[in-house]
Amino acid sequence: MIDVFKLHGKALTILRIVNGKSVTDIAKALGVSISFVTACEKNRKKLSEARTKQFLEYIETNEIDAKAFAQLIEN
């Protein structure tokens, strides 16, 4: 089974904020709408695996650290 990491919810919001990025910054970097980013942060949608990787590259965070952080936030 392949583990596909898709970032969303509180972890996405907190990673964005601690890296000094606005919702607009993220939307532009990922090529999506502001409303899509907001929906992802509110757990209504999830970033695809490819968009998650783009987001992590944009905020210069690796997937291992992001997964660990997301697990802490979700539990």
Backbone hydrogen bonds, N-H to C=O, Kabsch-Sander energy under -0.5 kcal/mol:
donor,donor_aa,acceptor,acceptor_aa,energy
4,V,2,I,-0.9
5,F,3,D,-0.6
6,K,4,V,-0.6
9,G,40,C,-2.9
11,A,8,H,-0.6
12,L,8,H,-0.9
13,T,9,G,-2.1
14,I,10,K,-3.1
15,L,11,A,-2.6
16,R,12,L,-2.1
17,I,13,T,-2.5
18,V,14,I,-3.0
19,N,15,L,-1.0
20,G,17,I,-2.2
21,K,16,R,-2.5
26,I,22,S,-2.1
27,A,23,V,-2.7
28,K,24,T,-2.5
29,A,25,D,-2.4
30,L,26,I,-2.3
31,G,27,A,-1.3
32,V,27,A,-2.2
37,V,33,S,-1.8
38,T,34,I,-2.5
39,A,35,S,-2.3
40,C,36,F,-2.1
41,E,37,V,-2.3
42,K,38,T,-1.4
43,N,40,C,-1.5
44,R,39,A,-2.9
45,K,39,A,-1.3
47,L,7,L,-1.5
52,T,48,S,-2.6
53,K,49,E,-2.1
54,Q,50,A,-2.1
55,F,51,R,-2.8
56,L,52,T,-2.6
57,E,53,K,-2.3
58,Y,54,Q,-2.5
59,I,55,F,-2.2
60,E,57,E,-0.8
61,T,56,L,-2.7
66,A,62,N,-2.2
67,K,63,E,-2.7
68,A,64,I,-2.1
69,F,65,D,-2.5
70,A,66,A,-2.7
71,Q,67,K,-2.4
72,L,68,A,-2.0
73,I,69,F,-2.3
74,E,70,A,-2.5
75,N,71,Q,-1.4
